[in-house]
Amino acid sequence: MSSPQSSEISAGKAGGGFAVTASICAVFGLLGWAFDLWFFRVGPAQDWMVFYTVARAFFDGNLPLIFDGATLTAAINQRFADWLTYPLGPHPWVYPPPFLLLILPFGVLPPVLSLPSFVLAGFAASVLSVWRCLDRNLRRWPLIATLLLCPAVPFNVMTGQNAFYTAALLVAGLGGIARYPVLCGALLGLLSVKPQLCLMAFVALVAARQWRSLGSAAASACLLTLVSVPVAGLDMWRGWLDLVFGGNELYQSWLNVGRLNGIGVYACVSWLGAPGSVASLAQAAATIGSGGLVYWVYRQPASGAIRLAALLAATILAAPHASNSDAILLGLAASLYVTALPPQELRPHRLAIAAAVWISPLFNPPVLFRIGCVTPLLVAALLAVIAITIRGQSEAEPAAAAAPPLTAA
């Protein structure tokens, strides 16, 4: 048995390692801001431009524009000519119709107000979800710092993507589910607007036997779909389904400029030179494996924070398409894992793996940095150490319960 003094020394060393790791991550986070501010200076907020132009097409009564990728891109270039140094390449709309409902409020504002409102509202939602929905005993400052400094954050801000919102829905939906099962399930149902990111959440609900939450999530997703029909119209649904299942020209253009610009297994394997069929098989294996791991994790008596860390990391690994902005989930997963661990369990290799995952968006996407192709391996390593940690803790609990009580000499 270790003495109290040796435990204090071990905890002190672990705390020092955490501080050093956090400092290194902060430096890389600042480098990420500097790089993305410079890189996107010639074409900022490209993804938000798609959202805004589609919202304006709705208010202008021009919904056919949405699924005409070439015309939509031309409209974006015309509307934002003063913002762009050069015309954008293909920027099609690839979201399901319910996503339109969520961006319409930002379409009533002028662009100079809409963009900051969109980004700041998402950031506020993600901070609120961390602050209100996670265990009160959890150190929150590393998570808030992640939402400010993780290299995925400036990428999300400078492209005008929606990763703050998806992060908020996942953290709030899974973090508060024990206290508010119906409400949190409804929040998870809203993730149906980005269906590739809600796969693991539904696996977790089934594994945890959260049937009320699962029913609430299904009802929320169905309600959002039903509301979208009179708002967006059946033609928009037909156009989206043709995009997803038809393999038309628009889909092929998105495949080249969208999916291969991501950080998922499919993109990484493709950039390593594998044909599309091999990349698809690798992605399918990653999705199935991630689902199995999430199911196992949510059947274990682990802390909510560590289980959520596994789910966020698995969400990126399992997604058929994940952008570099979605890697905010990876930053939160790494931060959750190390902050939820007892100080004596903050071993150097665990800190190193978590830090590598946290920093990885700086060297992504693989279309720009081929080293980004190792990202799925880093995520798999993080999931492995999380699984080992959970197994170790579950084995330690019965042993501690079986140990005879200490008695005075």
Secondary structure, 3 states (H helix, E strand, C coil): CCCHHHHHHHHHHHHHHHHHHHHHHHHHHHHHHHHHHHHHHHCCCHHHHHHHHHHHHHHCCCHHHHHCHHHHHHHHHHHCCCCCCCCCCCCCCCCCCHHHHHHHHHHCCCHHHHHHHHHHHHHHHHHHHHHHHCCCCCCCHHHHHHHHHCCHHHHHHHHCCCHHHHHHHHHHHHHCCCCCHHHHHHHHHHHHHCHHHCHHHHHHHHHCCCHHHHHHHHHHHHHHHHHHHHHHCHHHHHHHHHHHHHCCHHHHHHHHHCHHHCCCHHHHHHHCCCCHHHHHHHHHHHHHHHHHHHHHHCCCCCCHHHHHHHHHHHHHHHCCCCCCHHHHHHHHHHHHHHHHCCHHHCCHHHHHHHHHHHHHHHHCCCCCCHHHHHHHHHHHHHHHHHHHHHHHHHHHHHHHHHCCCCCCC
